Amino acid sequence: MLRFKKSKKFKVLTLLLFTLLFLTGCVSSTSTAPNIAERVLNQENPVLRWGVKADTKLFGYYNIGEGEIEGFDVDIAKALTDVMTDGQGEVELIEVTSKTRIPLLLNGNIDGIIATMTISPERAEVVDFTDVYFDAGQSLLVPNDSHLNGLGDLTADDTVIAIKGSTSAQNIRDLAPQVTVIELENYSEGFVALQSGQGDALTTDNAILLGMISENNNYRLAGENFTEEPYGIAISPDQKEFLDQVNEALDTIQENGVYDEIYDKWFGEVLGGIE
């Protein structure tokens, strides 16, 4: 009886050890993220998946007539892909919002974020950023007849509309703590809310606001920019090689004139060209 019990325990322990080793192997194999840089280099026609906005005029906006997303960020994504794949790659555009873009990146649903994303210390703890690809600054969008002509005019009676998950929402709270801040899901909702009188101003980066003005001249910017908001392309922290590839491609399109062509295409009239 004693020998039988000992043998049974040994078998149970052996089975548990085998199960543990098997599960450990499964976790190890699934937790290793696919190497995007190797995919770019080794596949004949690699597909790069870029997260872009679809509600941001001039940067990433869904053109109903064409049935596709277009804008500055979209063209940058295409140019970078062309350089990194020697013209053999394809671009897959995936719509993101300020709230969903980082989770989608970290979950591996997209390879990179090119979506008016401001480089900030807080975000840099979660994702890696490329070099700056667009210099922006936060401002206020107001109706032409508004009493607001700058950040200093905001009072406790004013309501400012911002976008969830954006640095602009926190900035306005820090710089004008006396105002009421309403956070909405995206820029389209924010602009509609401003039009309907739910707020006195809409705040985000000046370039995005200028995109709204380009379609509705009943609105203006209230004064100068009150922050610096450099945009970077976000890459998952476990994709260092891919980050280097993107930075090298960014350098290339800035040196060969492609970047300037894309910039002038989208901002030549509204921003007066590259400063």
C-alpha positions in Angstrom: 0.0 0.0 0.0 2.8 2.4 0.9 4.7 1.8 -2.3 1.5 2.2 -4.4 0.8 5.6 -2.7 4.4 6.8 -3.3 4.2 5.8 -7.0 0.9 7.6 -7.4 2.3 10.8 -5.9 5.3 10.6 -8.2 3.1 10.3 -11.2 1.0 13.3 -10.1 4.1 15.4 -9.6 5.5 14.4 -12.9 2.2 15.3 -14.6 2.1 18.7 -12.9 5.7 19.4 -13.9 5.0 18.5 -17.5 1.9 20.7 -17.6 3.9 23.6 -16.1 6.7 23.3 -18.6 4.1 23.1 -21.5 2.3 26.2 -20.3 5.5 28.1 -19.8 6.5 27.2 -23.4 3.1 28.4 -24.7 3.4 31.8 -22.8 6.9 32.3 -24.1 6.0 31.7 -27.7 2.9 33.9 -27.7 4.4 36.8 -25.7 7.1 37.4 -28.2 5.9 40.1 -30.6 6.6 39.5 -34.3 9.5 41.6 -35.5 8.2 44.2 -37.8 11.6 45.2 -39.1 12.3 41.6 -40.2 8.9 41.5 -41.9 9.8 44.6 -43.9 13.1 43.3 -44.9 12.2 39.7 -45.7 8.8 39.8 -47.3 8.5 40.4 -51.0 5.5 42.7 -50.6 5.2 43.6 -46.9 2.1 45.3 -45.6 2.6 48.1 -43.1 -0.4 48.9 -40.9 -0.6 52.6 -39.9 -3.1 54.0 -37.4 -4.5 57.3 -38.8 -7.3 59.6 -37.9 -10.4 59.7 -40.0 -12.0 62.9 -38.5 -9.2 65.4 -38.8 -9.3 67.7 -41.8 -5.9 68.1 -43.5 -4.3 65.2 -41.5 -6.6 62.2 -41.7 -10.1 62.6 -43.0 -12.6 60.2 -44.6 -13.4 61.5 -48.1 -16.9 60.1 -48.8 -16.7 60.9 -52.5 -13.4 58.9 -52.9 -14.3 56.3 -50.3 -11.0 56.6 -48.6 -9.0 58.3 -45.8 -6.8 61.1 -47.0 -4.6 63.8 -45.6 -1.0 64.8 -44.5 -0.5 61.9 -42.1 -1.8 59.4 -44.8 0.6 60.7 -47.4 3.5 60.6 -44.9 2.6 56.9 -44.1 2.6 56.1 -47.8 5.9 57.9 -48.4 7.6 56.1 -45.5 6.3 52.7 -46.6 7.6 53.4 -50.1 11.1 54.2 -48.8 11.3 51.3 -46.3 10.1 48.7 -48.8 11.8 50.0 -51.9 8.4 50.7 -53.4 7.3 47.1 -53.0 5.2 47.4 -49.9 1.6 48.1 -49.3 -0.1 50.5 -46.9 -3.1 49.4 -44.7 -4.8 52.4 -43.0 -6.6 51.7 -39.8 -8.8 54.3 -38.2 -7.9 55.3 -34.7 -8.9 58.0 -32.2 -7.0 59.7 -29.5 -8.3 57.2 -27.0 -7.9 54.0 -29.0 -4.5 54.5 -30.8 -2.1 53.4 -28.0 -4.1 50.3 -27.1 -4.3 49.3 -30.7 -0.5 49.8 -31.1 0.4 47.8 -27.9 -1.9 45.0 -28.8 -0.2 44.6 -32.2 -3.2 45.7 -34.3 -1.2 48.4 -36.0 2.5 48.8 -36.7 2.7 52.5 -36.0 0.6 55.6 -35.2 0.7 58.6 -37.5 -2.3 60.4 -36.1 -1.6 64.0 -34.9 0.0 62.5 -31.8 1.9 65.0 -29.6 5.2 63.8 -28.1 4.9 64.0 -24.3 6.8 62.6 -21.3 3.8 60.6 -20.2 3.3 59.0 -23.5 7.0 58.3 -24.0 6.8 56.1 -20.9 4.4 53.8 -22.8 5.5 54.1 -26.5 8.6 55.0 -28.4 8.5 58.1 -30.6 10.3 58.9 -33.8 11.9 62.3 -34.5 9.4 65.1 -34.8 7.6 65.1 -38.1 5.3 68.1 -37.6 5.5 71.1 -35.3 2.2 72.2 -34.0 0.9 74.3 -31.1 -2.4 74.4 -29.1 -4.9 77.2 -29.8 -8.5 78.1 -29.4 -11.2 78.0 -32.1 -14.0 80.4 -31.6 -16.9 82.0 -33.6 -15.9 85.2 -35.4 -18.1 87.2 -33.0 -16.6 85.7 -29.9 -15.3 87.8 -27.0 -12.3 85.6 -26.8 -9.0 86.8 -28.3 -6.6 84.6 -26.4 -6.0 82.3 -23.5 -6.0 85.2 -21.1 -9.6 86.1 -21.9 -11.0 82.9 -20.5 -13.1 83.2 -17.3 -15.0 81.0 -15.0 -18.1 81.7 -17.2 -16.5 80.1 -20.2 -16.7 76.4 -21.4 -14.0 74.9 -23.5 -14.5 71.8 -25.6 -11.6 69.3 -25.8 -11.1 65.7 -27.1 -10.8 62.7 -24.8 -7.3 61.2 -24.5 -5.6 64.3 -25.9 -2.9 66.4 -24.3 -5.0 69.5 -25.1 -7.6 68.6 -22.5 -5.0 68.4 -19.8 -3.2 71.5 -21.0 -6.4 73.7 -20.9 -7.1 72.5 -17.3 -3.6 73.4 -16.3 -3.4 76.7 -18.0 -7.0 77.9 -17.4 -8.2 76.0 -14.3 -11.1 78.4 -13.9 -13.0 77.2 -17.0 -15.4 74.3 -17.4 -14.0 71.6 -19.8 -16.2 69.3 -21.8 -14.4 66.2 -23.3 -15.9 64.6 -26.4 -14.9 61.5 -28.4 -13.5 63.2 -31.6 -13.0 66.4 -33.5 -16.2 66.1 -35.5 -18.3 65.9 -32.3 -16.2 68.7 -30.8 -16.9 71.0 -33.7 -20.6 70.2 -33.8 -20.8 70.9 -30.1 -19.1 74.3 -30.7 -21.5 75.1 -33.5 -24.5 74.2 -31.3 -23.3 76.5 -28.5 -22.4 73.8 -26.0 -19.0 75.6 -25.5 -17.4 79.0 -26.1 -14.2 77.5 -27.6 -12.8 74.3 -29.0 -9.2 73.6 -28.2 -6.6 71.4 -29.9 -3.6 71.9 -32.1 -3.7 74.9 -34.4 -3.2 72.8 -37.6 -6.3 70.7 -36.8 -8.3 73.9 -36.1 -7.2 75.5 -39.3 -8.5 72.4 -41.1 -11.9 73.2 -39.6 -11.7 76.8 -40.6 -10.8 75.8 -44.2 -14.4 74.4 -44.4 -16.2 77.0 -42.4 -15.0 80.7 -42.4 -17.4 81.6 -39.6 -14.8 80.6 -37.1 -11.3 81.9 -36.3 -8.3 81.2 -34.0 -8.3 83.2 -30.8 -4.8 84.7 -30.5 -1.5 82.9 -30.7 -0.6 79.3 -29.8 -0.1 78.8 -26.1 1.8 75.5 -26.2 4.3 73.7 -28.4 2.9 70.4 -29.6 5.5 68.5 -31.7 4.0 65.4 -33.5 5.8 62.1 -33.5 5.2 58.7 -35.0 4.5 56.2 -32.2 6.1 52.7 -32.3 5.7 49.9 -29.8 8.6 49.8 -27.3 9.5 46.2 -28.4 10.1 47.3 -32.0 13.4 49.2 -31.7 14.6 48.0 -35.1 11.4 49.2 -36.8 11.7 52.5 -35.0 15.2 53.0 -36.5 13.8 52.1 -39.9 11.1 54.7 -39.7 13.5 57.4 -38.5 15.8 56.6 -41.4 12.9 56.8 -43.9 11.7 60.1 -42.3 15.2 61.5 -42.8 15.1 60.4 -46.4 11.8 62.0 -47.3 12.9 65.2 -45.6 16.2 65.3 -47.6 14.8 64.3 -51.0 12.0 66.9 -51.1 9.1 64.4 -50.7 8.2 65.8 -47.3 8.1 69.4 -48.6 5.8 68.3 -51.4 3.4 66.6 -49.0 3.5 69.6 -46.7 2.8 72.1 -49.4 0.0 70.0 -50.8 -1.9 70.1 -47.5 -0.8 73.3 -45.7 0.6 75.5 -48.4 -2.4 77.8 -48.4 -3.6 77.6 -44.8 -0.2 77.9 -43.1 1.8 79.7 -45.7 4.4 77.1 -46.4 7.2 75.7 -44.3 8.6 78.1 -41.8 
